[in-house]
Amino acid sequence: MNKTKIDWADYTWNPVTGCYHDCPYCYARKIATRFAGDVRMNMADSRCVGDKENGLLELVQPFESGQTHLAFPFGFLPTLHHYRLNVLDELKNGQNIFVCSMADLFGEWVPDRWIELVFATCKEHSLHNYLFLTKNPKRYAQLAAAGRLPRQSNMWYGSTVTGPEQGYFYDADYNTFLSIEPILGEQRFIQNTAALPKWVIIGAETGNRSGKVIPRKEWIDDILSYCKDLDIPVFLKNSLKEMYGENLIQEWPKELMERKMGLAKKGKLIGRCFLCGKEQMKNQMQNLRSRKGRGTPTENFGYLCDGCYQIMKNAIENNKKIGVYDDENR
């Protein structure tokens, strides 16, 4: 689990790594290759299990080589890291998590079993929003048709679209989005207004690859205009900041902005009104304090929202009784 520099997510989580797509601009393959070590020697190690013949590997424990931890001991060969399925326990507050930034979890080569393990872990940690992304969106459709694609409000299914002929996944029963990164040409992907994503992310190719595509501003302006007309939020990545400057648009769907709090943090920040039971940020409420006796320090015993504060104030002034929120734990 890593805090990420990817500007549309908070964390990346990679229970599966590796990919068999052959994208010339792929950053993930370069990273995995750089930090792999001796792949042939690592694959001969007894810790490497799974379907070696078809290049679908599994690791039960982190792969340590001497004093070094190898995050990608088998390079960019698809690998299921079982030990990473538990790391979500480390996050106590709701986050936007990009799942498998170093893999395509929905590639044709990925066993259903791997996908189902990831889905099950996401369901067990419903505090967070999970953003999936694939270049193989038909796998989403296949899983949905089989009733195996979770319809969770906190699970978002993204399709990578770099050219005008690429398909994407849309279903009104799911949260879907498009990642047009890197944008490699003029886009004409939204032809049917009945099949709209709920979010569009746009980014330029980074790095110094030979043949790197420099996007034209009119390509992006066309998408911005189209999405504005259809009320689709758009997120321009920082790779386009030089082009747009202070006018760089970075919008999120409201569902991804309303992150959930862990119970511990919620107890510290959220108060419940003593009279009506309404929950609100404590710093926006009136703090009720009392003393047990003369000379003793004041202690907090509850909070009042502004509306109930006025009701209590008027009741005290007029010597009236008022009802309070019925909470046996108060």
N, C-alpha and C positions, 0 to 999 in steps of 0.2 A: 504494500500500500504506500503510495508516494504522493505527496503534495505536488501538484503539477504546474508547469508553466503554460500549459494549454489554456488559453484565456477564456474558454467557454465552460470549463469544468473546474472543480475544486481539487479532486484527487483522481489518479489513475489506479486501476486495480487489474492485475494481470494473472488470473488463475490459469489462463491458457496463453502461450506465446507461440510465435512462429506462423508461417503462412506460405502457401504455394502460388499465390499470385506473383506475377513477374512485372511489377510496376517499376518503370525506370527511375521514378522520382521518390521511391520508398525510403523514408528516413529510418524506419524501424529495422529493416534488414541491416543497414549500416551499423546501427547501435548494437544489435545482437551479435553480429560478426566481430565487432571490436572487442566485446567483453565475453567471448565464448571460451577462450583458452584453446586447448587441443581437442577439437571435436571428436576425432576418430578415437583418441584415447579415452575420452569421457564416455563415449557410447559403448566402449568395451567394458566399462566399469559395471559391477554388479548392481549398483544403484539405479542404473538405466534399465527400466522395464517397459513393457508395452509391446506394440506391434512394430518391431524394428524393421521388418521386411517392407512395410508400407510407410515407414517414417512417421509413425504416430506414437510418440514416446510419453512416458509418465515418470514423475518423480514424487516419492512419498515424503522425503525430507529435503531440506536445502542442500545443495551440492557444494561441499567445501573441498577445496584443493589446497592442502597445506594451510596457510593462514588466510587464504583468499576465498571469499564467497563468490561463486560464479552464478550470476542471475540467468545466464543463457548458455549452459554447458553444452548444449547440442546445437548451438548456432540458431538458425532460423527454422529448424525443423519443428513442426507442430508438437507442442509438449503440454501435457496437463500437469500443473504443479498442485498436487493435493494439499500440501501444507499451506498454500495461500488461500484456501477456502475459508480459513478461520480468522483471517486478519481484519475482517470488518468489525470484529469485537473491539478493535482499538479506537474506533471512532464513536464518540458519545453523543455527538450532535449531528443533525441532518446535514448531509453534503450532497452535491451534484457529482456523481462518480462516473467517469468514462471507463466502461468495462472493456478490457482487452485492447488497449491502445497499441499493444505490441503483437497483435494477431488479428485474424479475421475469424471470429468465433463461429460464423455461419458459412464458412467456406465449404464446398462440397465434400472435402476430405474429413471434416470434423465429425466424429461419431455423435449421434443423438445423445448418448449417455453423458458426454462431456457437457453439452449444452444444458441438459437437464440438471446436472450437478450445480452449474452456475445459477440457473434459475431458482433452484431450491434454496441456495444460500441467500440470494436476493430477497426471497420471500421471508426468510427467517430474520432478516435485518431490514424491516420495512420502514425504518426511520429515514432512509436515504432515497434520493432519486438516482436511477440507473439509466445511463445513456449508452446504448449499443450502436455499433456502426459496422456496416458491411458493404462490400462490393458485389455481394451475391444476394440481393433482396428477395429473389424467388424462394430462398430458404425460409424467410419469414412467412411467405404465403403458404408454403407447404406445411409448416408447423401450425399455422393458424387453421388451415383446413382440417388438420388432424386433431384440433383441440389442444395443442401442446404449446401454444404461444401464450404466455400469461397475459391476461387483460388487467394488469395492475395499473392504477393511476400513476404510480411512481416509476413505471418502466417505459422508456422511450426508445423507439426503434428507428434508427437512422440509416439512410442509404447514401453511399458516396457516389456523387454524380460529377464527372469531370468533363463530359462531352454531351452533345445534344441527343445522341442516340441511346444513351444509357437509361435503363428502366429504374424505377424506384418503387418502394412498398408504400401503399396507402390502404387503410381500412378505417372506416369511421369509428370502429370499436377500439382503436388503439391510438396512442400518442405516436405520431410519426414526424420525422424531420429529415431535411436534406443537408448534406455537407458537400458543398461545391468547392473542394479543395484537393489539389490545386485546380483553379479554374484555367482550363486549357483552350477555351474558345468561346464563341458566342453561344448562349444557352437558349434552347427552345423546348424546355422540358415540361412546363406546365401548360398543356393544351386543353385539359379537361378540368373545368372549375369544380367538378364534383369530386375530383381526386387531388385534394390540396394537402400539403404538409402543414404542420402546426408551427414550424420554425424552419428558417433557412440560414445556414452558416456559409460564409464565403471567405476563401483565403487564397493567397498567391503562393506559387511554388517558392520554397526557400532553398538555400544551399547554392552550390556553384557547379551543378551538373552541366555537362556539355549538352547543349540543346534545350536548356532551361527556357520555359515559356514565360515571357513577361506579359501580364494581362493588360488589355486595353480598358480604359476607364468606361468606354461606352458599353462594354459587355456587362459590367457591374451595374452601371446606371440603369440599363434595361431591366435587370432583375429587381433593383430597388423600386423602380416605378411600378412594375407588375405586382410586387408584393405589397406595396403601399395601397394600391387599388383594392387588393383582396384582403387587407388587414392581417397580413402575415408578418410577424416580427422577424427582423433580419439582424444577424450578428456579423459584422465585418471584423475579421481577425486583424491583429496588430501588424501582420505582414502587409496590410493595405494602408497603414497609417501614413506612409510617405505620400500616397496618392490622395488621401482624403483629409489629412491633417486634423484640425479640430472638429471637422464634420464627420468623423468616423462614427458610424452608427453601430451601437452594440446593445441590441435589445434581446431580452429573454422572454419566453412565454411566462405568464404570471404564475403558472404551476411550479416552475423551476425557481422562481424568486421567493416563493413562500416555503422556505425550508423548515423542516420540523426540528424541534429541540429534544434533546435527551431529557429524561425525567429529572435527572440531577440538576441540569442547568435550568430547566423549566421551573423547578421549585425555587431557584434563586432569583429568577427574573420575572416570573408571572405570579400575580396575586389574584385572589378571588375575593370579590366584594362581600363584606360582612353582612350586608342587607339583602342584595339581589342575587348574589352568587356569580355575577358576571366576571369572566377572566380578563385581565388587562395587565399591561406592563406595570410593575410596581412603582417605577419612577413617574408614572402618570396618575397615581392614586394618592389618596390621603392616608397617612400612616396613623393607626390608632395605638396609643400608648397609655400605660397606667403604672401606678406605683403600688406595691404591696403594703407599704407603710411609709410614715414620715422618715425622710432621710435615706430611703432606699432608691436605687437607680430605677429609671423608667424602663419598662419592658414592652415590646411590641406584642399585641394580641390580635391584630387584624388590619384590614385595609378597606377603604371605601372608595368607590368610583365617585366622580364629581357630582353626578345626579343624586346619589344616595347621601353624599355628604351634605348637600343642601336640605334633603329631607330630614336627616338627623338634626341638623342645626336648627331648622324650624321647629322640630318636635321638642327639642330641649327648651327653646325660647318660649314655646306655648305649653310646656309641660304635658305633652301628649305621648301616648304609647305607640310604638311602631313594631311591625313584625320583622323578623330577620330570616335570612336564608337558612333553610333546614339542612344542616350538615352535621351528621353524628360525629364526624372526626374533628370538628372545630372545637 
